[in-house]
Amino acid sequence: MVRTATTHYFGAGPALLPTEVIKKAAEDLVEYQGCGLGLGEISHRSAPAVAVVNTTKSNIKQLLHVPDTHEIFFLQSGGTGEFSAVVYNLLASFAKKAGKKGKADYLVTGTWSQKAAEEAKRLGVDVNIVVNGKKASANGKYDFIPEPETWGPFGTADDTAYVYYCDNETVNGVEFSYVPIVPEGVELVADMSSNILSREVDVSKFGLIFAGVQKNIGIAGVAVVIIKKSLLDKPTDEELTALKIPLAPIVFDFPTVVKNNSLYNTLPIFNLHVVSLTTELLLKNGGLKAQELISNRKAEKLYAALDAAPSGVFNLLVEKKSRSRMNIVFTIIGEGKEQVFLNDAKAKGMTGLSGHRSVGGIRISNYNAVSEESVDLLIDWIKKFSS
């Protein structure tokens, strides 16, 4: 299959990127701005590399209207690396404030928040599961986000370092339509790996936002972190050890990374350049207000087509109020029918539609680069298949 201006790929990550971004990045991988080298070859501390870092920071700051109270930086990492990095750094900042080891609250609404909570426990954190969507579900699955009034108690600002949640669960297809309200004085941490820059966000409500970029805005190997500057204060290593708080590996130590403008170690500059090009295109196309309208419209059309199908064809797995705009999950009723759907979709040029290996079924990933043309083609196939 040859890549065209519109490639109909719905994979969940690494995911589709705008063709114009890929073409420009390919040119820059061969030779960048007349320097005789490609971006994968230059020093990460050279002037062109530093410019890539600063430009990408500026683009993200403009898109999300990041206030001056927050810092933006990049790590040679992804979402799973951030599960650990959050623990190390947020416990350290809490210890600076409270002089003791803090606890952590987790909202578990899908596979990735579950994994994050498990990693925090593994690192020795006293984890309080405020809500567990699977336990609350009549089906024993992550198929909805329980109403906040049904959640268990949060910790207090005196003993809780942070509240953690995953804004969009790629495997299970659930997404928060609101920012959770947490106790005053407790920092809110959000994994936005799979919906970052798909809608406007009030960054001031968060202590920390992170995102692996390979779902929506780049290629694997980089994580974006936005952190409240006050959370960069921490005790000495000796003080942390005395409090039995694990020390962050130096490459995950946020104050060190920020102090060195994300370049303490070798950041994959080419990967970050792809993020820079993608965010530049988002700005050119009207920013997140425009992108949110597009994302919502595509998702609404897809759900409408699936909901309109005769009963006995599709089984939509998520309650309507919790449906993800980014990852639309369902099964097809009848032995062998899912494979028929996938095979015929591929024959029509549509790929990346298989569900996550842990749950199966069908998953349509509706990231920013997925065009309305691709969505409309898929809707036509959904209608034909279900007729």
Secondary structure in CASP SS format (residue, H / E / C, confidence):
PFRMAT SS
TARGET T0000
AUTHOR 0000-0000-0000
METHOD secondary structure of the structure
MODEL  1
M C 1.00
V C 1.00
R C 1.00
T C 1.00
A C 1.00
T C 1.00
T C 1.00
H C 1.00
Y E 1.00
F C 1.00
G C 1.00
A C 1.00
G C 1.00
P C 1.00
A C 1.00
L C 1.00
L C 1.00
P C 1.00
T H 1.00
E H 1.00
V H 1.00
I H 1.00
K H 1.00
K H 1.00
A H 1.00
A H 1.00
E H 1.00
D H 1.00
L H 1.00
V H 1.00
E C 1.00
Y C 1.00
Q C 1.00
G C 1.00
C C 1.00
G C 1.00
L C 1.00
G C 1.00
L C 1.00
G C 1.00
E C 1.00
I C 1.00
S C 1.00
H C 1.00
R C 1.00
S C 1.00
A H 1.00
P H 1.00
A H 1.00
V H 1.00
A H 1.00
V H 1.00
V H 1.00
N H 1.00
T H 1.00
T H 1.00
K H 1.00
S H 1.00
N H 1.00
I H 1.00
K H 1.00
Q H 1.00
L H 1.00
L H 1.00
H C 1.00
V C 1.00
P C 1.00
D C 1.00
T C 1.00
H E 1.00
E E 1.00
I E 1.00
F E 1.00
F E 1.00
L E 1.00
Q C 1.00
S C 1.00
G C 1.00
G H 1.00
T H 1.00
G H 1.00
E H 1.00
F H 1.00
S H 1.00
A H 1.00
V H 1.00
V H 1.00
Y H 1.00
N H 1.00
L H 1.00
L H 1.00
A H 1.00
S H 1.00
F H 1.00
A H 1.00
K H 1.00
K H 1.00
A H 1.00
G C 1.00
K C 1.00
K C 1.00
G C 1.00
K E 1.00
A E 1.00
D E 1.00
Y E 1.00
L E 1.00
V E 1.00
T C 1.00
G C 1.00
T H 1.00
W H 1.00
S H 1.00
Q H 1.00
K H 1.00
A H 1.00
A H 1.00
E H 1.00
E H 1.00
A H 1.00
K H 1.00
R H 1.00
L C 1.00
G C 1.00
V C 1.00
D C 1.00
V E 1.00
N E 1.00
I E 1.00
V E 1.00
V E 1.00
N E 1.00
G H 1.00
K H 1.00
K H 1.00
A H 1.00
S C 1.00
A C 1.00
N C 1.00
G C 1.00
K C 1.00
Y C 1.00
D C 1.00
F C 1.00
I C 1.00
P C 1.00
E C 1.00
P H 1.00
E H 1.00
T H 1.00
W C 1.00
G C 1.00
P C 1.00
F C 1.00
G C 1.00
T C 1.00
A C 1.00
D C 1.00
D C 1.00
T E 1.00
A E 1.00
Y E 1.00
V E 1.00
Y E 1.00
Y E 1.00
C E 1.00
D C 1.00
N E 1.00
E E 1.00
T C 1.00
V C 1.00
N C 1.00
G C 1.00
V E 1.00
E E 1.00
F C 1.00
S C 1.00
Y C 1.00
V C 1.00
P C 1.00
I C 1.00
V C 1.00
P C 1.00
E C 1.00
G C 1.00
V C 1.00
E E 1.00
L E 1.00
V E 1.00
A E 1.00
D E 1.00
M C 1.00
S C 1.00
S C 1.00
N C 1.00
I C 1.00
L C 1.00
S C 1.00
R C 1.00
E C 1.00
V C 1.00
D C 1.00
V H 1.00
S H 1.00
K H 1.00
F C 1.00
G C 1.00
L E 1.00
I E 1.00
F E 1.00
A E 1.00
G E 1.00
V H 1.00
Q H 1.00
K H 1.00
N C 1.00
I C 1.00
G C 1.00
I C 1.00
A C 1.00
G C 1.00
V C 1.00
A E 1.00
V E 1.00
V E 1.00
I E 1.00
I E 1.00
K E 1.00
K H 1.00
S H 1.00
L H 1.00
L H 1.00
D C 1.00
K C 1.00
P C 1.00
T C 1.00
D H 1.00
E H 1.00
E H 1.00
L H 1.00
T H 1.00
A H 1.00
L C 1.00
K C 1.00
I C 1.00
P C 1.00
L C 1.00
A C 1.00
P C 1.00
I H 1.00
V H 1.00
F H 1.00
D C 1.00
F H 1.00
P H 1.00
T H 1.00
V H 1.00
V H 1.00
K H 1.00
N C 1.00
N C 1.00
S C 1.00
L C 1.00
Y C 1.00
N C 1.00
T C 1.00
L C 1.00
P C 1.00
I H 1.00
F H 1.00
N H 1.00
L H 1.00
H H 1.00
V H 1.00
V H 1.00
S H 1.00
L H 1.00
T H 1.00
T H 1.00
E H 1.00
L H 1.00
L H 1.00
L H 1.00
K H 1.00
N C 1.00
G C 1.00
G H 1.00
L H 1.00
K H 1.00
A H 1.00
Q H 1.00
E H 1.00
L H 1.00
I H 1.00
S H 1.00
N H 1.00
R H 1.00
K H 1.00
A H 1.00
E H 1.00
K H 1.00
L H 1.00
Y H 1.00
A H 1.00
A H 1.00
L H 1.00
D H 1.00
A C 1.00
A C 1.00
P C 1.00
S C 1.00
G C 1.00
V C 1.00
F E 1.00
N E 1.00
L E 1.00
L C 1.00
V C 1.00
E C 1.00
K H 1.00
K H 1.00
S H 1.00
R E 1.00
S C 1.00
R C 1.00
M C 1.00
N E 1.00
I E 1.00
V E 1.00
F E 1.00
T E 1.00
I E 1.00
I C 1.00
G C 1.00
E C 1.00
G C 1.00
K H 1.00
E H 1.00
Q H 1.00
V H 1.00
F H 1.00
L H 1.00
N H 1.00
D H 1.00
A H 1.00
K H 1.00
A H 1.00
K C 1.00
G C 1.00
M C 1.00
T E 1.00
G C 1.00
L C 1.00
S E 1.00
G C 1.00
H C 1.00
R C 1.00
S C 1.00
V C 1.00
G C 1.00
G C 1.00
I E 1.00
R E 1.00
I E 1.00
S E 1.00
N C 1.00
Y C 1.00
N C 1.00
A C 1.00
V C 1.00
S C 1.00
E H 1.00
E H 1.00
S H 1.00
V H 1.00
D H 1.00
L H 1.00
L H 1.00
I H 1.00
D H 1.00
W H 1.00
I H 1.00
K H 1.00
K H 1.00
F H 1.00
S H 1.00
S C 1.00
END
